[in-house]
Amino acid sequence: MRLDEFAEFLDADTGWRDEVRTRLLARIDPRLVERTSCHRVAELAEELDTQVTVEPRPDVTFDIAKAVHCRVPFRGVLRLRHTARNLRVLGVYLCAEAGRDLGTCPCAVALAADPSDAAVRHVIGSALDRAGL
């Protein structure tokens, strides 16, 4: 999928934000979400997506990842991949709420490059569905 098409869809259809609030943010301590950023989320998501294991560390963004990870119904590397994907959904949400250009959002860039979803309108919901959220 093309990034410009994905960013345009996200800008035009704000319903996905409600879905993220209901299905993802409602399960994460809001104080943690307030203390992170898309860029920090994107960095951790990339680490989760490319590693077999990740060392725990005292970090707000890592605490968010743990909150997502414990809800993903898979094991092993697949669980890390779905955690990373949902962190990216959170990152896109954070950028959108801050009024940033989603065409430059590193989380949107990664989601648009993910070959698992061809249809733009299904990317956010599909990520949440596959993670059991």
C-alpha positions in Angstrom: 0.0 0.0 0.0 1.2 3.5 -0.6 1.9 5.8 2.4 0.2 8.8 0.8 -3.0 6.8 0.3 -2.8 5.5 3.9 -2.1 9.0 5.4 -5.0 10.5 3.3 -7.4 7.8 4.6 -6.4 8.4 8.2 -6.8 12.1 7.9 -10.2 11.8 6.2 -11.7 9.1 8.4 -11.5 9.8 12.1 -13.5 6.7 13.1 -10.4 4.7 13.4 -9.4 7.0 16.3 -12.5 5.9 18.2 -11.6 2.3 17.5 -8.1 2.8 18.9 -9.4 4.6 22.0 -11.9 1.8 22.7 -9.9 -1.2 21.9 -6.3 -0.2 22.7 -6.0 2.9 24.8 -8.7 1.7 27.2 -6.4 -1.1 28.2 -3.3 1.0 28.8 -2.7 3.3 31.8 -3.4 6.8 30.3 -0.5 8.3 32.4 1.9 6.1 30.4 0.4 7.2 27.1 0.7 10.8 28.0 4.4 10.4 28.7 5.5 8.8 25.4 5.7 9.9 21.8 5.3 8.3 18.4 9.1 8.3 17.8 9.7 6.4 21.0 7.0 4.0 20.2 8.3 3.6 16.7 11.8 2.8 17.9 10.6 0.1 20.4 8.2 -1.3 17.8 11.2 -1.7 15.4 13.2 -3.4 18.1 10.4 -5.8 18.8 9.9 -6.5 15.1 13.5 -7.4 14.5 14.5 -9.2 17.6 13.7 -12.6 19.0 13.9 -11.3 22.6 14.0 -7.9 24.1 15.6 -7.0 27.4 13.2 -5.3 29.9 14.1 -1.8 30.9 12.6 0.9 33.1 10.9 3.0 30.5 7.4 4.3 30.0 7.2 3.1 26.4 8.4 -0.3 27.5 5.6 -0.4 30.1 3.1 0.3 27.3 4.6 -2.5 25.3 4.2 -4.9 28.3 0.5 -3.8 28.6 -0.1 -4.6 25.0 2.1 -7.8 24.9 0.2 -9.4 27.8 -3.0 -9.2 25.8 -1.7 -10.7 22.6 -2.9 -14.4 22.5 0.1 -15.8 20.7 3.5 -16.9 21.9 7.1 -16.3 20.9 8.1 -14.2 18.0 4.6 -13.9 16.6 3.6 -12.3 19.9 6.4 -9.7 19.6 5.4 -8.9 16.0 1.7 -8.3 16.9 2.9 -6.2 19.9 5.0 -4.1 17.6 2.2 -3.7 15.1 -0.1 -2.4 17.8 2.5 -0.1 19.2 2.6 1.4 15.7 -1.1 1.8 15.7 -0.7 3.7 19.0 2.1 5.8 17.4 -0.2 6.8 14.5 -2.9 7.7 17.0 -0.4 9.9 19.0 0.7 11.7 15.8 -2.9 12.2 14.7 -4.0 13.6 18.1 -1.0 16.0 18.1 -2.0 17.2 14.6 1.2 16.0 12.9 1.5 15.1 9.3 0.7 11.4 9.1 2.7 11.1 5.9 5.9 11.6 8.0 4.8 9.6 11.0 7.3 6.7 11.4 4.6 4.4 12.7 2.4 5.1 9.7 5.3 4.6 7.4 5.9 1.1 8.9 2.3 0.1 8.8 1.9 1.2 5.2 5.0 -0.9 4.3 3.6 -4.0 6.1 2.5 -6.5 3.4 -0.1 -8.2 5.6 -2.9 -5.6 4.7 -3.6 -4.6 1.2 -6.7 -2.5 2.0 -6.1 0.8 3.6 -9.3 0.9 5.5 -8.5 -2.4 7.2 -5.0 -1.7 8.6 -5.9 -0.3 12.0 -8.8 -2.7 12.7 -6.9 -5.7 11.4 -3.9 -4.9 13.7 -6.2 -4.8 16.7 -8.1 -7.9 15.7 -5.0 -10.0 15.1 -3.7 -9.0 18.5 -6.9 -10.0 20.2 -7.8 -6.5 21.2 
